[in-house]
Amino acid sequence: MARKNGTVRAPVDMTNLAPETVGFRLDDECRRVLGARAARLGVSAHELARQYVIEMLQAVEERAALRLAVTELDGEIKKLREDVALTAEVLLASAGKVNEDEARAWADENIR
């Protein structure tokens, strides 16, 4: 479907759309918290509730990306600890202070 500026927009799948207006009721405690936060921020409770819903809808994707990043970081930390442990083993054994088995045992206990 063409727009005024000449760009073409794909048609929207209307089967999965929520109603244009969404309403819900809150219990007294949630209403109190929402009202207090809205007042502190200088916005209406309706606008703040709308913003919260939008943020939560977007948070799912952000959380998945964050979870993936943390998982990758965890793997990198494990590899780094293994590298540090091996380095410690080599240094201890090559310095002649302990034999290879003692160096490995020390690294296992203190680094791995």
C-alpha positions, 0 to 999 in steps of 0.5 A: 500500500503506497504512502504519501511520501511514496514508500510502500508499506507491507499490509498488516496482518490484522488477525493477531492485532490486539484491540486499539484500546486496551483496558484493565483493572488494578487492585488498590495496592497496584493503583496506589503504586502506579499513582505515586510513580506517575505523580513523581514522574509528572505523567498521568497514570494512564500514560505510565501504565501504557509505557510499562506495557510497551516496555514489557512487550519489548523486554522479552527480546532484550532479555533473550539477547541479554541471556545469550550474552551472559551465556557467551561471557560465562563460556569465555570466563571458563576458557580464561580460567582454564588458560590461567590454570594451565599457565600456573601449572607450567610456571610452578613446574618449570620453576622447579618448586613442585612437580607436575602433579603437585602443580596440577593439584594446586591449579585444580584447587585454587583456579579451576 
